[in-house]
């Protein structure tokens, strides 16, 4: 069965930065992200691309194989892709773990049950993330999340996956965010079936589920938020050793803190194809459609329904120490009877010095996301991220959304303690793509705008510093600081105090 998101005044940067080897880490994603799918969620053989993350398909095997390392627990970003069937082998064929007794419970010859879950804590301290627009812009608060899942398999023929969630927010004084709290609700509940038998790699999945495609720019589980993206969906998945294909229809699940979550009125459907036949490389081709009857207001100030269609492709790979990835997509359709004509191009890459003990990596990236040229015509060029992540690509401060933005990314990374401690420094530079369109936040709401286009394009620069400690296979600790230097556009369109963000993040999985 297929189980399948910173130059500025350098004096403001603490001098200790110059002494720390650096890289990009993404919360509790980073330890697991090295193994998360980069193609359809049904194909966990590739890896997603985020700043600082090595991109590529399955590594080519050397001519002479070293002794195989015994298998052990591997916890993924998409927990339903985890495989503990190795526990059926001889006891000397895998690394033993405290949680082994509940990871592959043999109920009968054909029926197996796996139990898992996790706990996550994060303390955040933010200041002036609204650029000092309000009198009170500072806040320190805590986020808690508890997860528990049961994964029942009947041979390769059928499967039932159930996951519960409880997410809490404590001590926040500023207005709450939609994905901070969700009390005792259903995170995922789906069943899989192979309608043509175990020998045919076609799987039907129906129910509430997390979805991730490609590098997560358009569809992502958004792991940084206390409540992740989920969909009530039906999905057909077909996978072979060289290619995989997903076809789905879904409705996004909205968080309702004190009541059961339910799906949104938007209709989201599409297809995702991945070719994996080139060693250490991969190609994605996809089509997404979003029909929204929420009467949203477009950049031309007309409100109405949205019918947006996205066609795109992604290529990634690795050659020696070089890693690289690029994605190009176009969007068309209608928004309140205005024509949609938008596109997005992203490219990232880097080089890892694999023979140096700390394996330092240098990298760079570029994004061009179109915006609306003229607020008085009947055409909309503003791109939409759909259900994708910006946190992994536009900085930990989460100020900038994937619409009407052009950015440049510079990175430097290393592992001071191999496989244990990773440090990271990433610089972002942001500019509006179109002067007369708005600056959008991560929820694609217009935060500032100059309709005359006289405030320039420079939005600002962000610097992110992270230090991550992979304590063991179950737990990790992340420390981080981010600072944003306001650009001319921010200074000319309102108050302009530079934002700061500090956090400590602990995650435990079993």
C-alpha positions as semicolon CSV with decimal commas, in nm:
position;residue;x (nm);y (nm);z (nm)
1;X;0,000;0,000;0,000
2;X;0,124;0,348;-0,080
3;X;0,200;0,535;0,233
4;X;0,234;0,805;0,094
5;X;0,883;2,951;0,426
6;X;1,710;3,935;0,541
7;X;2,155;4,459;0,360
8;X;2,079;4,668;0,646
9;X;2,295;4,815;0,921
10;X;2,539;4,547;1,010
11;X;2,610;4,711;1,343
12;X;2,271;4,592;1,461
13;X;2,372;4,230;1,424
14;X;2,526;4,084;1,743
15;X;2,898;4,031;1,709
16;X;2,860;3,673;1,821
17;X;2,715;3,599;1,478
18;X;3,062;3,624;1,334
19;X;3,179;3,344;1,562
20;X;2,905;3,092;1,494
21;X;2,906;2,851;1,199
22;X;2,572;2,892;1,033
23;X;2,294;2,721;0,829
24;X;1,921;2,725;0,780
25;X;1,702;2,528;1,017
26;X;1,324;2,515;1,010
27;X;1,186;2,457;1,357
28;X;1,111;2,100;1,443
29;X;1,076;2,052;1,068
30;X;1,450;2,047;1,010
31;X;1,538;1,714;1,166
32;X;1,235;1,554;1,008
33;X;1,240;1,763;0,692
34;X;1,552;1,589;0,574
35;X;1,329;1,293;0,514
36;X;0,999;1,458;0,421
37;X;0,847;1,407;0,077
38;X;0,923;1,654;-0,198
39;X;0,691;1,502;-0,449
40;X;0,334;1,402;-0,382
41;X;0,280;1,292;-0,026
42;X;0,234;0,946;-0,163
43;X;0,597;0,942;-0,277
44;X;0,837;0,987;0,015
45;X;1,142;0,917;-0,199
46;X;1,234;1,280;-0,261
47;X;1,309;1,576;-0,043
48;X;1,162;1,926;-0,041
49;X;1,355;2,240;-0,110
50;X;1,365;2,521;0,140
51;X;1,646;2,773;0,192
52;X;1,940;2,574;0,315
53;X;1,783;2,235;0,253
54;X;1,965;2,002;0,019
55;X;1,746;1,923;-0,276
56;X;1,745;1,608;-0,474
57;X;1,601;1,271;-0,545
58;X;1,721;0,947;-0,393
59;X;2,098;0,939;-0,364
60;X;2,275;0,727;-0,626
61;X;2,425;0,416;-0,465
62;X;2,804;0,377;-0,474
63;X;2,949;0,086;-0,662
64;X;3,076;-0,070;-0,339
65;X;2,811;-0,067;-0,072
66;X;2,927;-0,002;0,287
67;X;2,776;-0,222;0,555
68;X;2,411;-0,137;0,592
69;X;2,330;0,061;0,905
70;X;2,062;-0,109;1,112
71;X;1,724;0,052;1,074
72;X;1,576;0,253;1,356
73;X;1,288;0,491;1,421
74;X;1,259;0,773;1,171
75;X;0,999;1,043;1,242
76;X;0,877;1,236;0,941
77;X;0,700;1,566;0,895
78;X;0,401;1,379;0,754
79;X;0,363;1,120;1,025
80;X;0,147;0,890;0,815
81;X;0,446;0,823;0,585
82;X;0,641;0,656;0,865
83;X;0,718;0,285;0,826
84;X;0,791;0,061;1,123
85;X;0,749;-0,272;0,945
86;X;1,122;-0,336;0,994
87;X;1,031;-0,439;1,350
88;X;0,906;-0,769;1,204
89;X;1,265;-0,862;1,120
90;X;1,517;-1,035;1,345
91;X;1,598;-0,840;1,661
92;X;1,959;-0,789;1,550
93;X;1,853;-0,629;1,219
94;X;1,745;-0,294;1,366
95;X;1,830;-0,046;1,640
96;X;1,612;-0,096;1,942
97;X;1,409;0,191;2,085
98;X;1,201;0,239;2,399
99;X;0,883;0,284;2,194
100;X;0,925;-0,029;1,977
101;X;0,649;-0,223;2,158
102;X;0,381;0,021;2,037
103;X;0,516;0,095;1,690
104;X;0,423;-0,236;1,518
105;X;0,170;-0,425;1,724
106;X;0,080;-0,757;1,565
107;X;-0,293;-0,808;1,617
108;X;-0,310;-1,101;1,374
109;X;-0,119;-1,233;1,075
110;X;-0,276;-0,963;0,854
111;X;-0,351;-0,683;1,101
112;X;-0,096;-0,443;1,253
113;X;-0,131;-0,131;1,467
114;X;0,117;0,153;1,523
115;X;0,070;0,416;1,795
116;X;0,253;0,749;1,795
117;X;0,230;1,112;1,889
118;X;0,421;1,408;2,018
119;X;0,442;1,722;2,224
120;X;0,560;2,065;2,119
121;X;0,632;2,382;2,317
122;X;0,738;2,722;2,187
123;X;0,787;3,053;2,364
124;X;0,780;3,357;2,136
125;X;0,877;3,716;2,212
126;X;0,788;3,963;1,939
127;X;0,812;4,338;1,908
128;X;0,669;4,572;1,647
129;X;0,570;4,305;1,394
130;X;0,312;4,563;1,282
131;X;0,595;4,819;1,233
132;X;0,468;5,005;1,548
133;X;0,131;5,076;1,386
134;X;-0,043;5,012;1,721
135;X;0,061;5,158;2,054
136;X;0,117;4,812;2,198
137;X;0,337;4,604;1,973
138;X;0,532;4,387;2,217
139;X;0,425;4,048;2,345
140;X;0,567;3,731;2,500
141;X;0,359;3,414;2,503
142;X;0,368;3,033;2,493
143;X;0,229;2,776;2,248
144;X;0,160;2,412;2,335
145;X;0,058;2,124;2,108
146;X;-0,023;1,760;2,182
147;X;-0,076;1,489;1,917
148;X;-0,171;1,122;1,937
149;X;-0,232;0,889;1,642
150;X;-0,334;0,530;1,572
151;X;-0,236;0,370;1,240
152;X;-0,411;0,039;1,164
153;X;-0,302;-0,170;0,862
154;X;-0,469;-0,470;0,705
155;X;-0,192;-0,620;0,492
156;X;-0,131;-0,373;0,206
157;X;-0,497;-0,373;0,120
158;X;-0,649;-0,127;0,366
159;X;-0,556;0,121;0,634
160;X;-0,720;0,347;0,893
161;X;-0,529;0,648;1,028
162;X;-0,666;0,851;1,322
163;X;-0,488;1,148;1,481
164;X;-0,610;1,376;1,758
165;X;-0,487;1,728;1,830
166;X;-0,499;1,972;2,116
167;X;-0,328;2,311;2,071
168;X;-0,320;2,586;2,333
169;X;-0,208;2,947;2,359
170;X;-0,105;3,109;2,687
171;X;-0,031;3,469;2,793
172;X;-0,077;3,634;2,453
173;X;-0,192;3,995;2,492
174;X;-0,207;4,094;2,126
175;X;-0,495;3,971;1,906
176;X;-0,488;3,594;1,853
177;X;-0,406;3,424;1,525
178;X;-0,626;3,169;1,350
179;X;-0,385;2,877;1,384
180;X;-0,275;2,923;1,748
181;X;-0,546;2,725;1,927
182;X;-0,759;2,421;1,855
183;X;-0,891;2,243;2,162
184;X;-0,932;1,864;2,148
185;X;-1,012;1,819;1,782
186;X;-0,952;1,575;1,498
187;X;-0,623;1,645;1,320
188;X;-0,657;1,361;1,068
189;X;-0,901;1,077;1,005
190;X;-0,875;0,890;0,675
191;X;-0,880;0,542;0,530
192;X;-0,675;0,394;0,246
193;X;-0,776;0,109;0,021
194;X;-0,614;-0,060;-0,277
195;X;-0,920;-0,131;-0,492
196;X;-0,737;-0,363;-0,733
197;X;-0,546;-0,559;-0,474
198;X;-0,207;-0,546;-0,307
199;X;-0,013;-0,603;-0,628
200;X;-0,145;-0,284;-0,797
201;X;0,015;0,034;-0,655
202;X;-0,307;0,238;-0,678
203;X;-0,442;0,374;-0,349
204;X;-0,763;0,559;-0,275
205;X;-0,747;0,783;0,033
206;X;-1,063;0,945;0,172
207;X;-1,104;1,163;0,480
208;X;-0,931;1,441;0,673
209;X;-0,562;1,452;0,586
210;X;-0,253;1,668;0,565
211;X;-0,115;1,724;0,214
212;X;0,223;1,841;0,090
213;X;0,336;1,877;-0,270
214;X;0,675;1,964;-0,408
215;X;0,867;2,224;-0,207
216;X;0,547;2,340;-0,037
217;X;0,515;2,675;-0,214
218;X;0,154;2,604;-0,310
219;X;0,044;2,313;-0,090
220;X;0,211;2,261;0,246
221;X;0,128;2,133;0,593
222;X;0,276;2,457;0,739
223;X;0,450;2,295;1,032
224;X;0,550;2,619;1,210
225;X;0,192;2,708;1,295
226;X;0,045;2,553;1,606
227;X;-0,233;2,403;1,392
228;X;-0,130;2,267;1,054
229;X;-0,308;2,281;0,719
230;X;-0,558;1,996;0,676
231;X;-0,807;1,903;0,411
232;X;-1,121;1,696;0,391
233;X;-1,030;1,522;0,068
234;X;-1,052;1,227;-0,165
235;X;-0,725;1,135;-0,336
236;X;-0,608;0,872;-0,584
237;X;-0,236;0,791;-0,562
238;X;-0,033;0,576;-0,801
239;X;0,340;0,517;-0,752
240;X;0,615;0,316;-0,916
241;X;0,991;0,325;-0,864
242;X;1,035;0,594;-1,131
243;X;0,719;0,803;-1,117
244;X;0,415;0,888;-0,906
245;X;0,083;1,055;-0,974
246;X;-0,182;1,206;-0,745
247;X;-0,534;1,316;-0,838
248;X;-0,741;1,487;-0,565
249;X;-1,047;1,690;-0,468
250;X;-1,032;1,873;-0,134
251;X;-1,182;2,133;0,095
252;X;-0,955;2,319;0,337
253;X;-1,041;2,269;0,706
254;X;-1,095;2,588;0,906
255;X;-0,998;2,606;1,274
256;X;-1,282;2,669;1,515
257;X;-1,134;2,687;1,865
258;X;-1,428;2,586;2,081
259;X;-1,620;2,381;1,823
260;X;-1,527;2,095;1,591
261;X;-1,328;2,211;1,288
262;X;-1,506;2,197;0,955
263;X;-1,425;2,240;0,588
264;X;-1,434;2,575;0,410
265;X;-1,658;2,664;0,117
266;X;-1,363;2,669;-0,124
267;X;-1,325;2,383;-0,373
268;X;-0,964;2,279;-0,432
269;X;-0,871;2,009;-0,681
270;X;-0,583;1,911;-0,903
271;X;-0,320;1,663;-1,020
272;X;0,049;1,622;-0,935
273;X;0,299;1,415;-1,135
274;X;0,659;1,339;-1,034
275;X;0,926;1,169;-1,245
276;X;1,208;1,008;-1,044
277;X;1,393;0,817;-1,312
278;X;1,701;1,044;-1,324
279;X;1,947;0,955;-1,045
280;X;1,957;1,228;-0,779
281;X;1,713;1,446;-0,976
282;X;1,340;1,488;-1,009
283;X;1,080;1,667;-1,220
284;X;0,731;1,770;-1,104
285;X;0,442;1,881;-1,324
286;X;0,115;1,989;-1,165
287;X;-0,224;2,152;-1,210
288;X;-0,429;2,308;-0,928
289;X;-0,773;2,471;-0,938
290;X;-0,930;2,682;-0,662
291;X;-1,294;2,795;-0,669
292;X;-1,374;3,041;-0,388
293;X;-1,724;3,177;-0,331
294;X;-1,619;3,391;-0,034
295;X;-1,680;3,724;-0,208
296;X;-1,315;3,829;-0,171
297;X;-1,203;4,180;-0,277
298;X;-0,936;4,193;-0,547
299;X;-0,657;4,453;-0,599
300;X;-0,888;4,645;-0,835
301;X;-1,131;4,686;-0,541
302;X;-1,399;4,460;-0,686
303;X;-1,548;4,188;-0,469
304;X;-1,671;3,855;-0,597
305;X;-1,601;3,489;-0,655
306;X;-1,258;3,360;-0,752
307;X;-1,182;3,087;-1,003
308;X;-0,802;3,050;-1,014
309;X;-0,611;2,785;-1,211
310;X;-0,240;2,708;-1,167
311;X;-0,011;2,516;-1,401
312;X;0,352;2,468;-1,304
313;X;0,664;2,259;-1,303
314;X;0,957;2,203;-1,069
315;X;1,304;2,061;-1,129
316;X;1,556;1,975;-0,860
317;X;1,876;1,780;-0,825
318;X;2,221;1,735;-0,680
319;X;2,559;1,691;-0,847
320;X;2,863;1,634;-0,626
321;X;2,844;1,913;-0,365
322;X;2,600;2,128;-0,565
323;X;2,226;2,128;-0,500
324;X;1,973;2,323;-0,705
325;X;1,601;2,366;-0,757
326;X;1,377;2,585;-0,969
327;X;1,000;2,617;-0,999
328;X;0,792;2,812;-1,251
329;X;0,415;2,846;-1,246
330;X;0,144;3,046;-1,417
331;X;-0,204;3,137;-1,293
332;X;-0,515;3,240;-1,483
333;X;-0,890;3,263;-1,429
334;X;-1,145;3,518;-1,305
335;X;-1,174;3,721;-0,983
336;X;-1,496;3,923;-0,954
337;X;-1,510;3,918;-1,337
338;X;-1,152;4,055;-1,361
339;X;-0,905;3,842;-1,558
340;X;-0,626;3,673;-1,360
341;X;-0,284;3,674;-1,529
342;X;-0,013;3,595;-1,273
343;X;0,304;3,393;-1,243
344;X;0,583;3,300;-1,002
345;X;0,945;3,194;-1,059
346;X;1,173;3,064;-0,785
347;X;1,530;2,936;-0,795
348;X;1,756;2,825;-0,509
349;X;2,090;2,648;-0,494
350;X;2,406;2,602;-0,298
351;X;2,731;2,418;-0,246
352;X;2,817;2,196;0,050
353;X;3,183;2,145;0,145
354;X;3,137;1,780;0,231
355;X;3,504;1,710;0,311
356;X;3,522;1,978;0,581
357;X;3,427;1,838;0,922
358;X;3,144;2,087;0,987
359;X;3,012;2,045;0,628
360;X;2,952;2,419;0,573
361;X;2,715;2,518;0,296
362;X;2,674;2,844;0,109
363;X;2,355;2,911;-0,082
364;X;2,143;3,170;-0,255
365;X;1,789;3,203;-0,383
366;X;1,560;3,430;-0,581
367;X;1,182;3,466;-0,603
368;X;0,976;3,677;-0,840
369;X;0,605;3,679;-0,758
370;X;0,392;3,903;-0,975
371;X;0,169;4,187;-0,855
372;X;-0,106;4,401;-1,007
373;X;0,022;4,670;-1,247
374;X;-0,284;4,896;-1,263
375;X;-0,560;4,920;-0,998
376;X;-0,800;5,074;-1,251
377;X;-0,811;4,805;-1,518
378;X;-1,002;4,478;-1,526
379;X;-0,698;4,255;-1,498
380;X;-0,534;4,109;-1,185
381;X;-0,167;4,011;-1,197
382;X;-0,136;3,937;-0,823
383;X;-0,025;3,577;-0,764
384;X;-0,173;3,358;-0,494
385;X;0,015;3,102;-0,282
386;X;-0,299;2,887;-0,246
387;X;-0,224;2,673;0,062
388;X;0,154;2,701;0,053
389;X;0,414;2,807;0,306
390;X;0,592;3,141;0,319
391;X;0,764;3,080;0,653
392;X;1,013;2,842;0,496
393;X;1,111;3,089;0,223
394;X;1,044;3,447;0,340
395;X;1,172;3,441;0,697
396;X;1,078;3,348;1,051
397;X;0,917;3,684;1,125
398;X;0,632;3,589;0,892
399;X;0,583;3,945;0,766
400;X;0,583;3,886;0,392
401;X;0,332;3,690;0,184
402;X;0,386;3,524;-0,151
403;X;0,218;3,797;-0,360
404;X;0,362;4,106;-0,536
405;X;0,707;4,040;-0,394
406;X;1,060;3,997;-0,528
407;X;1,325;3,868;-0,291
408;X;1,688;3,764;-0,278
409;X;1,816;3,509;-0,026
410;X;2,176;3,454;0,091
411;X;2,271;3,170;0,325
412;X;2,563;3,022;0,513
413;X;2,546;2,700;0,713
414;X;2,736;2,433;0,904
415;X;2,708;2,152;1,159
416;X;2,946;2,233;1,450
417;X;2,852;1,893;1,598
418;X;2,786;1,643;1,322
419;X;2,421;1,538;1,298
420;X;2,356;1,703;1,635
421;X;2,396;2,082;1,632
422;X;2,310;2,293;1,329
423;X;2,349;2,671;1,316
424;X;2,205;2,901;1,054
425;X;2,218;3,256;0,926
426;X;1,996;3,370;0,640
427;X;1,959;3,715;0,482
428;X;1,649;3,823;0,287
429;X;1,602;4,133;0,075
430;X;1,243;4,223;-0,024
431;X;1,105;4,453;-0,294
432;X;0,754;4,505;-0,429
433;X;0,723;4,365;-0,777
434;X;0,467;4,636;-0,869
435;X;0,464;4,979;-0,696
436;X;0,087;5,031;-0,711
437;X;-0,008;4,696;-0,569
438;X;-0,004;4,623;-0,195
439;X;0,243;4,462;0,041
440;X;0,068;4,140;0,148
441;X;0,107;3,950;0,474
442;X;0,129;3,572;0,502
443;X;-0,250;3,546;0,494
444;X;-0,250;3,742;0,164
445;X;-0,417;4,043;0,329
446;X;-0,301;4,385;0,210
447;X;-0,097;4,533;0,498
448;X;0,017;4,856;0,324
449;X;-0,039;5,014;-0,015
450;X;0,039;5,329;-0,214
451;X;-0,207;5,347;-0,504
452;X;-0,001;5,627;-0,663
453;X;0,314;5,416;-0,657
454;X;0,530;5,698;-0,512
455;X;0,666;5,516;-0,207
456;X;0,916;5,304;-0,394
457;X;0,963;4,930;-0,405
458;X;1,207;4,860;-0,121
459;X;1,018;4,678;0,155
460;X;1,313;4,588;0,377
461;X;1,567;4,328;0,482
462;X;1,550;4,042;0,730
463;X;1,817;3,846;0,911
464;X;1,741;3,510;1,074
465;X;1,979;3,332;1,314
466;X;1,892;2,981;1,434
467;X;2,069;2,720;1,643
468;X;1,918;2,371;1,650
469;X;2,014;2,081;1,869
470;X;1,892;1,735;1,769
471;X;1,901;1,592;2,120
472;X;1,814;1,239;2,013
473;X;1,590;1,063;1,763
474;X;1,283;1,176;1,957
475;X;1,353;1,535;2,061
476;X;1,500;1,859;1,930
477;X;1,553;2,213;2,054
478;X;1,557;2,527;1,839
479;X;1,669;2,877;1,943
480;X;1,628;3,173;1,712
481;X;1,642;3,550;1,662
482;X;1,512;3,750;1,367
483;X;1,536;4,121;1,288
484;X;1,379;4,326;1,009
485;X;1,516;4,655;0,877
486;X;1,232;4,865;0,730
487;X;1,282;4,988;0,374
488;X;1,161;5,304;0,200
489;X;0,818;5,164;0,122
490;X;0,747;5,093;0,490
491;X;0,885;5,430;0,602
492;X;0,677;5,626;0,349
493;X;0,346;5,449;0,408
494;X;0,315;5,475;0,789
495;X;0,498;5,410;1,112
496;X;0,821;5,220;1,064
497;X;0,979;5,072;1,377
498;X;1,197;4,769;1,299
499;X;1,046;4,437;1,417
500;X;1,229;4,177;1,628
501;X;1,146;3,816;1,708
502;X;1,299;3,572;1,963
503;X;1,188;3,215;2,026
504;X;1,273;2,885;2,191
505;X;1,112;2,574;2,048
506;X;1,114;2,219;2,185
507;X;0,962;1,916;2,011
508;X;0,926;1,552;2,117
509;X;0,795;1,269;1,896
510;X;0,734;0,902;1,953
